[in-house]
């Protein structure tokens, strides 16, 4: 193998030695399986590592990280690949999709999973015991990546906080190839940094977290014509102060594709999608959202009683890989003037062609410090906005300009910090940008932990916390 890297050339015998040290596949760019192993959810964010290790367990991860350390290779990690920041060129990619172990302990109300597990794997297993995790709007994402970025739920978040707040233990392979058992009691600084630090400190091979006795909810989506955006936002804003912590909601402006998978009224339509997740009774839920139902005529009302395993029906996020560009920002407020600007930027007559621009109401337990502190950066922020555009790579520059137009238009209400799981490759691209997302004090503490555990910045293919 002749291609150069930060650590120089890899010889054929080096790669052969790695193949002998791991149980999973070791792939080079010329191997037929390489492309499939590197595949990502966002087709605009391809991966081009020098070498891929398909880990089958913790010892494969250890061997891969130690190999990377010996040969001066930076390391990237991929599970479901919903948030890839860099192409990982000249690096070693560890894929974890073969690490699928799950253990549910109904008595302790905990779940333990390996790093290749997705929430779609966990939901039915936990439901067998009447339990539910703090899972996000897209259950097809990986458990570990979601949790390391905080993990904001459209159903349990305002009641129980971030997914990161309920982690009991993590197994971590650090940059020197050492396996650490990280708990808030044994490794408080590393525990703090991992949960919110999003992959900057090593490879998590296993995670254990609390789950809750929740079996059902009242929720789903109500779709209105996009022409009614202003009325729906006015009703939503007036209604939010009346919603207790058992109620979570968001509003998205969507320009939907004309696809058979969508119900007839939504195909190719410009819509406002109101999302509801409520833990109380169906009768109470119907009474509480009555003012929203009467805000405008509904094209489609899918709110109702559902099992917890149907949590994905609240947002109906896309499941299949697609090419997209995205941006996000957190807001300090969503005032009447903010809402009016939002309509001007995204509503009818705005010229906006973005597939979706949503605003999520946070608050409740998402504002409260957990029993064991962590580095989640968005605590205390009341709203997050996330927009994306879908299309071929040749349109990417136009998409980015349109996303920037929306983000810049909402800048007067922007918070200094951001939500790590919503960051795109176009955001927080340098040290100052990452520092802004976390806030100076939190970032400086993260840097201190990074210096201690990854001084050579081996894990750099991310929104990078640099050790220098």
KOLVEXMAR-595843 format. One record per residue (C-alpha): residue number from 1; residue in one letter; x, y, z. Coordinates in Angstrom, 3 decimals. Example, Ala and Ser with C-alpha at 12.3 -4.5 7.8 and 13.67 -1.06 7.14 Angstrom:
<nodes>
NODE resi resn       c1       c2       c3
NODE    1    A   12.300   -4.500    7.800
NODE    2    S   13.670   -1.060    7.140
</nodes>
This chain:
<nodes>
NODE resi resn       c1       c2       c3
NODE    1    X    0.000    0.000    0.000
NODE    2    X    1.730    3.158   -1.201
NODE    3    X   -0.511    6.078   -0.268
NODE    4    X    1.050    8.470    2.251
NODE    5    X   -0.423    9.518    5.593
NODE    6    X    0.325   11.593    8.632
NODE    7    X    2.295    8.600    9.844
NODE    8    X    3.950    7.782    6.511
NODE    9    X    3.367    4.848    4.192
NODE   10    X    1.647    1.659    5.302
NODE   11    X    3.368   -1.441    4.070
NODE   12    X    1.477   -4.507    2.899
NODE   13    X    2.866   -6.468    5.831
NODE   14    X    1.485   -3.840    8.257
NODE   15    X   -2.015   -4.334    6.894
NODE   16    X   -1.581   -8.107    6.943
NODE   17    X   -0.585   -7.937   10.606
NODE   18    X   -3.711   -5.929   11.406
NODE   19    X   -5.872   -8.465    9.572
NODE   20    X   -4.386  -11.191   11.728
NODE   21    X   -5.019   -9.176   14.914
NODE   22    X   -8.757   -8.563   14.414
NODE   23    X  -11.736  -10.843   13.822
NODE   24    X  -13.560   -8.400   11.550
NODE   25    X  -12.666   -7.273    8.017
NODE   26    X   -9.785   -4.898    7.299
NODE   27    X  -10.479   -3.062    4.061
NODE   28    X   -8.442   -0.868    1.718
NODE   29    X   -9.900    1.436   -0.966
NODE   30    X   -9.276   -1.204   -3.644
NODE   31    X  -11.326   -3.857   -1.822
NODE   32    X  -14.845   -4.549   -3.213
NODE   33    X  -16.478   -4.226    0.236
NODE   34    X  -14.808   -0.887    1.031
NODE   35    X  -17.539    1.398   -0.370
NODE   36    X  -20.364   -0.365    1.471
NODE   37    X  -18.409   -0.303    4.731
NODE   38    X  -17.852    3.462    4.344
NODE   39    X  -21.451    4.270    3.353
NODE   40    X  -23.080    7.192    5.180
NODE   41    X  -26.627    8.425    5.786
NODE   42    X  -25.832   11.801    4.197
NODE   43    X  -24.736   11.017    0.656
NODE   44    X  -22.993   14.406    0.427
NODE   45    X  -20.662   13.401    3.283
NODE   46    X  -18.690   10.491    1.889
NODE   47    X  -15.853    8.757    3.732
NODE   48    X  -12.447    8.106    2.158
NODE   49    X  -10.224    6.612    4.869
NODE   50    X   -6.923    4.915    4.151
NODE   51    X   -8.051    1.810    6.031
NODE   52    X  -11.301    0.466    7.498
NODE   53    X  -11.648   -1.970   10.375
NODE   54    X  -15.074   -3.593   10.737
NODE   55    X  -14.950   -4.228   14.479
NODE   56    X  -16.770   -7.280   15.831
NODE   57    X  -16.066   -6.501   19.477
NODE   58    X  -14.041   -4.487   21.940
NODE   59    X  -10.780   -6.310   21.261
NODE   60    X  -11.013   -5.449   17.562
NODE   61    X  -11.374   -1.798   18.550
NODE   62    X   -8.362   -2.040   20.858
NODE   63    X   -6.253   -3.606   18.101
NODE   64    X   -7.347   -0.978   15.568
NODE   65    X   -6.609    1.964   17.870
NODE   66    X   -3.210    0.568   18.849
NODE   67    X   -2.388    0.035   15.166
NODE   68    X   -3.391    3.624   14.411
NODE   69    X   -1.216    4.896   17.265
NODE   70    X    1.821    2.947   16.021
NODE   71    X    1.430    4.233   12.480
NODE   72    X    0.441    7.826   13.231
NODE   73    X   -3.079    7.490   11.813
NODE   74    X   -5.981    9.588   13.098
NODE   75    X   -9.115    7.572   13.878
NODE   76    X  -12.757    8.022   12.858
NODE   77    X  -15.691    5.972   14.158
NODE   78    X  -18.937    5.122   12.343
NODE   79    X  -22.064    3.390   13.555
NODE   80    X  -25.268    4.500   11.791
NODE   81    X  -23.387    7.441   10.185
NODE   82    X  -26.076   10.085   10.619
NODE   83    X  -23.552   12.758   11.585
NODE   84    X  -20.250   12.550    9.738
NODE   85    X  -18.166   15.713    9.882
NODE   86    X  -15.103   14.762    7.853
NODE   87    X  -14.165   12.410    5.015
NODE   88    X  -11.544   10.801    7.318
NODE   89    X   -8.933   11.005    4.559
NODE   90    X   -5.541    9.552    5.498
NODE   91    X   -7.143    8.053    8.588
NODE   92    X   -8.329    4.739    9.956
NODE   93    X  -12.091    4.235   10.144
NODE   94    X  -13.565    1.881   12.742
NODE   95    X  -17.088    0.730   11.939
NODE   96    X  -19.139   -0.726   14.782
NODE   97    X  -22.261   -2.058   13.038
NODE   98    X  -21.303   -5.669   13.894
NODE   99    X  -21.279   -4.890   17.625
NODE  100    X  -24.977   -5.460   18.322
NODE  101    X  -25.216   -6.854   21.852
NODE  102    X  -28.214   -5.728   23.957
NODE  103    X  -29.048   -6.571   27.573
NODE  104    X  -32.179   -5.307   29.353
NODE  105    X  -32.379   -5.501   33.143
NODE  106    X  -36.064   -4.957   34.067
NODE  107    X  -35.376   -4.935   37.817
NODE  108    X  -32.633   -2.302   37.667
NODE  109    X  -34.428   -0.494   34.811
NODE  110    X  -31.245   -0.328   32.771
NODE  111    X  -30.191   -1.252   29.258
NODE  112    X  -26.646   -2.114   28.199
NODE  113    X  -25.723   -2.031   24.505
NODE  114    X  -22.655   -2.364   22.322
NODE  115    X  -21.678    0.490   20.072
NODE  116    X  -23.270   -0.730   16.843
NODE  117    X  -26.803   -0.816   18.274
NODE  118    X  -29.495    1.535   16.960
NODE  119    X  -32.550    2.720   18.849
NODE  120    X  -34.740    0.625   16.530
NODE  121    X  -33.015   -2.399   18.084
NODE  122    X  -33.551   -1.187   21.655
NODE  123    X  -37.184   -0.030   21.517
NODE  124    X  -38.890   -3.437   21.099
NODE  125    X  -36.551   -5.138   23.588
NODE  126    X  -37.190   -2.511   26.280
NODE  127    X  -40.932   -2.516   25.516
NODE  128    X  -41.117   -6.220   26.396
NODE  129    X  -40.554   -5.089   30.010
NODE  130    X  -42.741   -1.981   29.750
NODE  131    X  -39.682    0.283   29.635
NODE  132    X  -38.615    3.154   27.393
NODE  133    X  -35.321    4.976   26.750
NODE  134    X  -34.757    8.690   26.163
NODE  135    X  -34.748    8.294   22.382
NODE  136    X  -34.816   11.001   19.711
NODE  137    X  -37.047   11.843   16.780
NODE  138    X  -35.210    9.435   14.432
NODE  139    X  -35.027    5.964   16.040
NODE  140    X  -32.788    4.658   13.252
NODE  141    X  -29.738    6.524   14.600
NODE  142    X  -27.052    4.873   16.717
NODE  143    X  -27.477    4.797   20.485
NODE  144    X  -23.902    5.805   21.296
NODE  145    X  -23.495    8.746   18.909
NODE  146    X  -26.880   10.178   19.871
NODE  147    X  -26.101    9.913   23.579
NODE  148    X  -22.559   11.309   23.356
NODE  149    X  -24.022   14.403   21.685
NODE  150    X  -26.561   14.845   24.489
NODE  151    X  -29.661   13.231   23.046
NODE  152    X  -32.828   15.352   22.927
NODE  153    X  -36.140   13.467   22.890
NODE  154    X  -39.461   14.651   21.387
NODE  155    X  -41.315   12.765   24.118
NODE  156    X  -39.253   12.151   27.275
NODE  157    X  -36.868   15.119   27.153
NODE  158    X  -38.936   17.724   28.975
NODE  159    X  -39.773   15.175   31.681
NODE  160    X  -36.443   13.360   32.073
NODE  161    X  -33.799   15.582   30.443
NODE  162    X  -31.140   14.533   27.955
NODE  163    X  -30.239   10.910   27.222
NODE  164    X  -26.737   11.716   28.474
NODE  165    X  -28.185   12.529   31.898
NODE  166    X  -29.089    8.873   32.474
NODE  167    X  -25.873    7.085   31.529
NODE  168    X  -24.564    4.812   34.275
NODE  169    X  -21.376    3.525   32.630
NODE  170    X  -19.361    3.604   29.417
NODE  171    X  -16.567    1.331   28.209
NODE  172    X  -14.059    3.487   26.368
NODE  173    X  -10.951    2.698   24.318
NODE  174    X   -8.705    5.744   24.631
NODE  175    X   -6.047    6.910   22.160
NODE  176    X   -3.369    4.693   23.713
NODE  177    X   -5.502    1.570   23.192
NODE  178    X   -6.422    1.249   26.877
NODE  179    X   -9.925    0.105   27.861
NODE  180    X  -11.426    2.268   30.591
NODE  181    X  -14.593    1.622   32.562
NODE  182    X  -15.993    5.131   32.909
NODE  183    X  -18.523    5.926   35.629
NODE  184    X  -19.263    9.221   37.379
NODE  185    X  -17.755    7.771   40.550
NODE  186    X  -14.541    6.293   39.084
NODE  187    X  -13.705    8.750   36.272
NODE  188    X  -15.789   11.902   36.905
NODE  189    X  -13.835   14.199   34.532
NODE  190    X  -13.818   11.733   31.649
NODE  191    X  -17.479   10.827   32.276
NODE  192    X  -18.342   14.543   32.234
NODE  193    X  -16.479   15.170   28.980
NODE  194    X  -17.672   12.077   27.085
NODE  195    X  -21.357   12.965   27.534
NODE  196    X  -21.591   16.023   25.336
NODE  197    X  -18.075   15.778   23.903
NODE  198    X  -19.285   13.688   20.941
NODE  199    X  -16.479   11.250   20.206
NODE  200    X  -13.497   13.476   20.960
NODE  201    X  -12.048   11.229   23.663
NODE  202    X  -12.028    7.681   22.337
NODE  203    X  -14.192    4.850   21.039
NODE  204    X  -17.144    3.892   23.238
NODE  205    X  -17.607    0.139   22.910
NODE  206    X  -20.464   -0.286   25.402
NODE  207    X  -22.880    1.980   27.230
NODE  208    X  -25.334    1.376   30.075
NODE  209    X  -28.218    3.744   30.762
NODE  210    X  -31.443    4.071   32.722
NODE  211    X  -34.837    3.497   31.115
NODE  212    X  -38.302    4.467   32.322
NODE  213    X  -41.663    2.744   32.877
NODE  214    X  -43.432    4.258   29.849
NODE  215    X  -45.455    2.102   27.472
NODE  216    X  -47.582    4.564   25.498
NODE  217    X  -48.085    8.209   24.571
NODE  218    X  -50.533   10.538   22.886
NODE  219    X  -48.982   12.188   19.895
NODE  220    X  -48.069   12.339   16.243
NODE  221    X  -48.310   15.091   13.665
NODE  222    X  -50.893   17.542   12.372
NODE  223    X  -50.282   18.890    8.870
NODE  224    X  -51.655   22.227    7.701
NODE  225    X  -51.254   24.007    4.394
NODE  226    X  -48.093   26.109    4.362
NODE  227    X  -50.244   29.162    3.710
NODE  228    X  -51.316   28.963    7.361
NODE  229    X  -47.811   29.145    8.830
NODE  230    X  -48.349   32.512   10.563
NODE  231    X  -51.614   31.398   12.214
NODE  232    X  -50.128   28.107   13.406
NODE  233    X  -47.040   29.814   14.845
NODE  234    X  -49.186   32.430   16.618
NODE  235    X  -51.348   29.703   18.159
NODE  236    X  -48.279   27.638   19.112
NODE  237    X  -46.514   30.571   20.741
NODE  238    X  -49.615   31.468   22.782
NODE  239    X  -50.103   27.827   23.758
NODE  240    X  -46.540   26.936   24.820
NODE  241    X  -46.712   28.552   28.292
NODE  242    X  -49.749   26.368   29.083
NODE  243    X  -47.963   23.099   28.186
NODE  244    X  -46.575   21.202   31.176
NODE  245    X  -43.423   19.099   31.154
NODE  246    X  -45.317   16.013   29.999
NODE  247    X  -45.955   17.814   26.683
NODE  248    X  -43.286   18.264   23.992
NODE  249    X  -43.852   19.982   20.660
NODE  250    X  -42.230   21.426   17.573
NODE  251    X  -43.252   23.050   14.295
NODE  252    X  -41.665   22.451   10.883
NODE  253    X  -42.158   24.199    7.556
NODE  254    X  -41.775   21.507    4.917
NODE  255    X  -41.695   21.331    1.149
NODE  256    X  -42.294   17.627    0.686
NODE  257    X  -41.311   15.491   -2.318
NODE  258    X  -43.934   13.920   -4.559
NODE  259    X  -43.374   10.339   -3.459
NODE  260    X  -45.836    7.414   -3.142
NODE  261    X  -44.571    6.701    0.391
NODE  262    X  -46.334    9.887    1.550
NODE  263    X  -50.106   10.080    2.172
NODE  264    X  -51.986   11.646   -0.751
NODE  265    X  -52.575   15.114    0.827
NODE  266    X  -48.835   15.518    1.500
NODE  267    X  -47.304   14.472   -1.834
NODE  268    X  -45.396   17.401   -3.282
NODE  269    X  -47.093   19.710   -0.782
NODE  270    X  -45.960   22.843    1.052
NODE  271    X  -47.022   22.208    4.648
NODE  272    X  -46.707   23.168    8.266
NODE  273    X  -46.073   20.076   10.387
NODE  274    X  -46.995   20.432   14.068
NODE  275    X  -45.484   17.653   16.207
NODE  276    X  -46.952   16.548   19.529
NODE  277    X  -45.624   14.129   22.154
NODE  278    X  -47.642   13.849   25.400
NODE  279    X  -47.241   11.408   28.285
NODE  280    X  -50.641   12.012   29.879
NODE  281    X  -53.962   10.441   28.904
NODE  282    X  -55.425   10.710   25.438
NODE  283    X  -58.404   12.643   26.800
NODE  284    X  -56.160   15.205   28.508
NODE  285    X  -53.958   15.413   25.436
NODE  286    X  -56.892   16.089   23.127
NODE  287    X  -58.129   18.802   25.460
NODE  288    X  -54.678   20.400   25.732
NODE  289    X  -54.035   20.593   21.993
NODE  290    X  -57.535   21.753   21.053
NODE  291    X  -56.327   25.355   20.528
NODE  292    X  -53.703   24.066   18.070
NODE  293    X  -56.182   21.902   16.201
NODE  294    X  -58.405   24.937   15.700
NODE  295    X  -55.545   27.195   14.541
NODE  296    X  -56.142   26.286   10.874
NODE  297    X  -57.842   23.585    8.783
NODE  298    X  -55.830   20.352    8.937
NODE  299    X  -54.748   18.539    5.789
NODE  300    X  -54.005   15.450    7.890
NODE  301    X  -54.271   14.812   11.632
NODE  302    X  -52.261   11.808   12.850
NODE  303    X  -52.238   12.619   16.567
NODE  304    X  -53.611    9.816   18.713
NODE  305    X  -52.892    7.102   21.272
NODE  306    X  -49.761    5.126   20.313
NODE  307    X  -47.350    2.574   21.816
NODE  308    X  -43.989    4.024   22.836
NODE  309    X  -42.318    2.009   20.074
NODE  310    X  -44.110    4.308   17.577
NODE  311    X  -42.182    7.379   18.784
NODE  312    X  -40.787    7.844   15.265
NODE  313    X  -44.315    8.774   14.117
NODE  314    X  -44.081   12.098   15.956
NODE  315    X  -41.643   13.588   13.438
NODE  316    X  -41.749   11.022   10.611
NODE  317    X  -38.065   11.703    9.865
NODE  318    X  -36.694   10.219    6.620
NODE  319    X  -35.135    6.770    7.046
NODE  320    X  -33.320    6.113    3.756
NODE  321    X  -29.917    7.686    2.990
NODE  322    X  -30.106   10.880    0.952
NODE  323    X  -27.897   13.801   -0.117
NODE  324    X  -28.539   16.851    2.051
NODE  325    X  -27.038   20.003    3.525
NODE  326    X  -28.107   21.247    6.948
NODE  327    X  -27.654   24.036    9.483
NODE  328    X  -28.859   24.731   13.006
NODE  329    X  -28.934   27.346   15.730
NODE  330    X  -30.374   27.715   19.193
NODE  331    X  -32.570   30.699   20.048
NODE  332    X  -32.846   32.654   23.282
NODE  333    X  -36.498   33.466   22.552
NODE  334    X  -39.272   33.016   20.006
NODE  335    X  -41.108   36.299   20.277
NODE  336    X  -43.789   37.718   18.016
NODE  337    X  -41.056   39.469   16.024
NODE  338    X  -39.021   36.248   15.804
NODE  339    X  -42.071   34.372   14.530
NODE  340    X  -42.784   37.076   11.952
NODE  341    X  -39.190   36.865   10.728
NODE  342    X  -39.439   33.062   10.604
NODE  343    X  -42.499   33.400    8.332
NODE  344    X  -40.708   35.920    6.117
NODE  345    X  -37.725   33.566    5.777
NODE  346    X  -39.547   30.273    5.238
NODE  347    X  -43.231   30.879    4.487
NODE  348    X  -45.262   31.450    1.337
NODE  349    X  -43.685   34.124   -0.855
NODE  350    X  -40.298   33.793    0.837
NODE  351    X  -38.680   32.006   -2.089
NODE  352    X  -37.460   29.352    0.349
NODE  353    X  -36.994   25.917   -1.224
NODE  354    X  -35.552   24.090    1.799
NODE  355    X  -37.046   20.652    2.468
NODE  356    X  -37.624   21.454    6.145
NODE  357    X  -37.009   24.183    8.703
NODE  358    X  -38.151   23.255   12.194
NODE  359    X  -38.209   24.914   15.575
NODE  360    X  -38.297   22.711   18.682
NODE  361    X  -39.385   23.945   22.089
NODE  362    X  -37.013   22.666   24.765
NODE  363    X  -37.185   23.548   28.480
NODE  364    X  -38.455   21.509   31.400
NODE  365    X  -35.994   18.858   32.568
NODE  366    X  -33.719   19.739   29.645
NODE  367    X  -32.818   22.854   31.641
NODE  368    X  -31.967   21.038   34.864
NODE  369    X  -28.538   19.762   35.866
NODE  370    X  -28.477   15.964   36.177
NODE  371    X  -27.433   14.063   39.292
NODE  372    X  -24.046   13.443   37.655
NODE  373    X  -22.911   16.481   35.634
NODE  374    X  -21.975   16.265   31.966
NODE  375    X  -20.791   18.543   29.151
NODE  376    X  -24.102   18.859   27.252
NODE  377    X  -23.862   22.318   25.698
NODE  378    X  -27.518   23.243   25.110
NODE  379    X  -28.861   23.037   28.669
NODE  380    X  -30.938   26.091   29.515
NODE  381    X  -31.637   27.100   25.904
NODE  382    X  -35.365   27.315   25.116
NODE  383    X  -35.428   26.632   21.350
NODE  384    X  -33.415   24.931   18.623
NODE  385    X  -33.887   25.507   14.876
NODE  386    X  -32.773   22.910   12.347
NODE  387    X  -33.062   23.202    8.576
NODE  388    X  -32.020   21.006    5.679
NODE  389    X  -32.131   20.871    1.892
NODE  390    X  -32.129   17.685   -0.176
NODE  391    X  -30.664   17.316   -3.636
NODE  392    X  -27.782   16.432   -5.911
NODE  393    X  -24.208   17.484   -5.097
NODE  394    X  -24.164   20.106   -7.859
NODE  395    X  -26.806   22.063   -5.901
NODE  396    X  -24.917   21.983   -2.607
NODE  397    X  -23.612   25.572   -2.851
NODE  398    X  -27.115   26.896   -3.455
NODE  399    X  -28.452   24.873   -0.543
NODE  400    X  -25.748   26.221    1.766
NODE  401    X  -26.508   29.793    0.708
NODE  402    X  -30.215   29.315    1.367
NODE  403    X  -29.561   27.735    4.760
NODE  404    X  -27.222   30.598    5.636
NODE  405    X  -29.955   33.065    4.674
NODE  406    X  -32.321   31.516    7.226
NODE  407    X  -29.676   31.229    9.951
NODE  408    X  -28.477   34.806    9.392
NODE  409    X  -32.058   36.058    9.401
NODE  410    X  -32.628   34.556   12.847
NODE  411    X  -29.257   35.739   14.184
NODE  412    X  -30.723   38.577   16.324
NODE  413    X  -32.257   35.914   18.602
NODE  414    X  -29.438   33.358   18.427
NODE  415    X  -27.913   31.928   21.575
NODE  416    X  -24.159   31.793   21.835
NODE  417    X  -24.169   28.038   22.407
NODE  418    X  -25.505   25.260   20.187
NODE  419    X  -26.795   21.679   20.193
NODE  420    X  -23.960   19.328   19.271
NODE  421    X  -26.110   16.611   17.665
NODE  422    X  -27.516   19.144   15.190
NODE  423    X  -24.164   20.542   14.030
NODE  424    X  -23.410   20.093   10.338
NODE  425    X  -19.999   19.831    8.627
NODE  426    X  -20.415   23.529    7.745
NODE  427    X  -20.690   24.596   11.396
NODE  428    X  -18.099   24.911   14.163
NODE  429    X  -15.335   24.320   11.631
NODE  430    X  -12.503   25.769   13.737
NODE  431    X  -11.451   26.088   17.377
NODE  432    X  -13.329   29.329   17.943
NODE  433    X  -16.472   27.892   16.392
NODE  434    X  -16.372   24.816   18.630
NODE  435    X  -15.606   26.996   21.656
NODE  436    X  -18.689   29.094   20.867
NODE  437    X  -20.923   26.009   20.687
NODE  438    X  -19.834   24.834   24.141
NODE  439    X  -19.231   28.200   25.798
NODE  440    X  -15.748   29.242   26.926
NODE  441    X  -15.759   27.715   30.419
NODE  442    X  -17.115   24.335   29.307
NODE  443    X  -14.770   24.262   26.316
NODE  444    X  -11.682   24.973   28.422
NODE  445    X  -12.565   22.075   30.724
NODE  446    X  -13.052   19.806   27.710
NODE  447    X   -9.622   20.826   26.397
NODE  448    X   -8.037   19.861   29.729
NODE  449    X   -9.590   16.377   29.527
NODE  450    X   -8.579   16.070   25.867
NODE  451    X   -4.961   16.913   26.741
NODE  452    X   -4.931   14.184   29.341
NODE  453    X   -6.515   11.406   27.262
NODE  454    X   -5.797   12.310   23.613
NODE  455    X   -2.794   14.671   23.551
NODE  456    X   -1.969   13.801   19.925
NODE  457    X   -5.569   14.516   18.823
NODE  458    X   -6.021   11.027   17.359
NODE  459    X   -9.823   11.482   17.453
NODE  460    X  -10.024   14.596   15.283
NODE  461    X  -12.575   13.745   12.576
NODE  462    X  -15.352   15.539   14.462
NODE  463    X  -16.276   18.984   15.743
NODE  464    X  -12.856   18.888   17.228
NODE  465    X  -11.838   19.803   20.739
NODE  466    X   -8.129   20.372   20.203
NODE  467    X   -5.673   19.522   22.993
NODE  468    X   -3.523   22.594   22.237
</nodes>
